[in-house]
Every structure is written in C-alpha cells, then in structure tokens.
Amino acid sequence: MSRSGANAAQQQLTASITETGSMPYDMQDFAIETATRLLVKRSRTAAVAYSDLENAIKAVFDQTYGPNWDCFAGQGFVFYDTYRPHDSNGEHWTVQNAEFIYFTIGKTAILLRRYMEK
C-alpha cells in the first residue's frame, strides 16, 4: 500500500469524541474500541450496513453493561447536547439522566446511549 493509501486508511479509523454524558471513561474507551473493531471486521467482508453496526454495538453493550442501550450510526447526522426538563411522568430522554457518547470514526458517526432510571 502506498504511503498516501496507508494514511487514508488510518484517517478513516481515527476516532473523535464529540459529546459525552455521565458515561465513565472506561466505558467510553470500550465503545470506541468495539465500534472500531466492528467497522474493520465488517469492511473486510462487505460494505458496512449501519443497521448491522448499530445492532452489533447495542448487543455488546446490552450483554456487557445490562439492557436498555440505543445505538445510532450513519453519516450526515449531528447530536446536540440540549436540556429539556422532564414532563410530569419523567418519560423522555435527556442528557441529564443518560449515559451516552457521540463520536466519529472516519466518516461514521455513532451515538450510543442508555437512559438511567432515577
């Protein structure tokens, strides 16, 4: 592989954390390592289907850290950390009561989150 090809491959796998919630650092590292491993594994065999990537990351986190994880992956979406107070039932998701990480690996953006009961 040429030097420019090697640099392009490395650039595609560079991870960048954009936003985090109350997710511990070791969990953040695990999220990035898991997503990178799955992206590399899937890209060797075929084009990466974002729904497959989302389901695989969710399954790993549900098994490792317990249920109720949501994962969104793709290109061309942005996550904004906004505050919206709870309604009377406390039913909707806010960043104040969730573990989450929003990061990119190359051109793939990933939002991984779990609502935490209070």
C-alpha positions as CSV (number, residue, x, y, z in Angstrom):
1,M,0.0,0.0,0.0
2,S,1.3,3.4,-0.9
3,R,2.1,6.0,1.8
4,S,-1.0,8.1,0.9
5,G,-3.1,4.9,0.9
6,A,-1.9,4.0,4.4
7,N,-2.6,7.5,5.6
8,A,-6.1,7.4,4.1
9,A,-6.8,4.0,5.8
10,Q,-5.5,5.3,9.1
11,Q,-7.5,8.6,8.8
12,Q,-10.7,6.5,8.2
13,L,-10.2,4.8,11.6
14,T,-9.4,7.8,13.6
15,A,-11.9,8.2,16.4
16,S,-13.0,11.6,17.7
17,I,-15.3,12.0,20.8
18,T,-17.7,14.9,20.3
19,E,-20.1,14.7,23.3
20,T,-20.3,12.6,26.4
21,G,-22.7,12.3,29.3
22,S,-22.2,10.6,32.6
23,M,-20.5,7.6,30.9
24,P,-17.3,6.5,32.7
25,Y,-14.1,6.8,30.7
26,D,-13.5,3.1,30.6
27,M,-17.0,2.6,29.1
28,Q,-16.2,5.4,26.5
29,D,-13.0,3.6,25.6
30,F,-14.8,0.3,25.3
31,A,-17.4,1.9,23.0
32,I,-14.8,3.3,20.6
33,E,-12.8,0.0,20.6
34,T,-16.0,-2.0,20.0
35,A,-17.1,0.2,17.1
36,T,-13.7,0.3,15.6
37,R,-13.3,-3.5,15.7
38,L,-16.8,-4.0,14.2
39,L,-16.1,-1.4,11.4
40,V,-12.8,-3.1,10.5
41,K,-14.3,-6.6,10.6
42,R,-17.3,-5.7,8.5
43,S,-15.4,-3.6,6.0
44,R,-13.2,-6.6,5.2
45,T,-16.1,-8.7,4.1
46,A,-18.6,-6.2,2.6
47,A,-19.9,-2.7,2.8
48,V,-20.9,-1.7,6.3
49,A,-24.7,-1.6,6.8
50,Y,-25.3,0.9,9.5
51,S,-28.2,-1.0,10.9
52,D,-25.9,-4.1,11.4
53,L,-23.3,-1.9,13.1
54,E,-26.0,-0.4,15.4
55,N,-27.4,-3.8,16.3
56,A,-23.9,-5.3,17.0
57,I,-22.8,-2.4,19.2
58,K,-26.1,-2.5,21.1
59,A,-25.8,-6.3,21.6
60,V,-22.3,-6.0,23.0
61,F,-23.3,-3.2,25.4
62,D,-26.5,-4.9,26.5
63,Q,-24.5,-8.1,27.3
64,T,-21.6,-6.2,29.0
65,Y,-23.4,-3.4,30.8
66,G,-27.0,-4.5,31.1
67,P,-30.1,-3.8,28.9
68,N,-31.7,-0.6,27.5
69,W,-28.9,0.7,25.2
70,D,-29.8,2.5,22.0
71,C,-27.3,2.9,19.2
72,F,-27.5,5.1,16.1
73,A,-24.8,5.1,13.4
74,G,-24.5,6.7,10.0
75,Q,-23.3,9.7,8.1
76,G,-24.7,13.2,8.0
77,F,-26.3,13.4,11.4
78,V,-25.3,15.5,14.4
79,F,-26.0,15.2,18.1
80,Y,-26.6,18.3,20.1
81,D,-26.5,18.3,23.9
82,T,-29.7,20.1,24.9
83,Y,-31.7,20.4,28.0
84,R,-35.3,19.6,28.2
85,P,-36.9,19.2,31.6
86,H,-38.8,16.1,32.4
87,D,-42.5,16.0,31.8
88,S,-44.8,15.0,34.8
89,N,-44.1,11.3,34.1
90,G,-40.3,11.8,33.6
91,E,-40.6,9.6,30.5
92,H,-38.5,11.3,27.8
93,W,-34.7,11.1,27.4
94,T,-32.5,14.0,28.4
95,V,-28.7,14.1,28.7
96,Q,-29.0,14.8,32.4
97,N,-30.3,11.3,33.1
98,A,-28.4,9.2,30.5
99,E,-25.1,7.6,29.9
100,F,-24.1,8.5,26.3
101,I,-21.3,9.1,23.9
102,Y,-21.4,10.6,20.5
103,F,-18.2,10.0,18.4
104,T,-17.0,9.6,14.9
105,I,-14.7,7.0,13.4
106,G,-13.7,8.3,10.0
107,K,-16.9,9.5,8.3
108,T,-19.1,7.2,10.5
109,A,-20.9,9.0,13.4
110,I,-22.1,6.9,16.3
111,L,-24.4,7.8,19.2
112,L,-24.6,5.2,22.0
113,R,-26.9,6.0,24.9
114,R,-28.8,4.4,27.8
115,Y,-31.5,6.1,29.8
116,M,-30.8,5.7,33.6
117,E,-33.7,5.3,36.0
118,K,-33.6,7.7,38.9
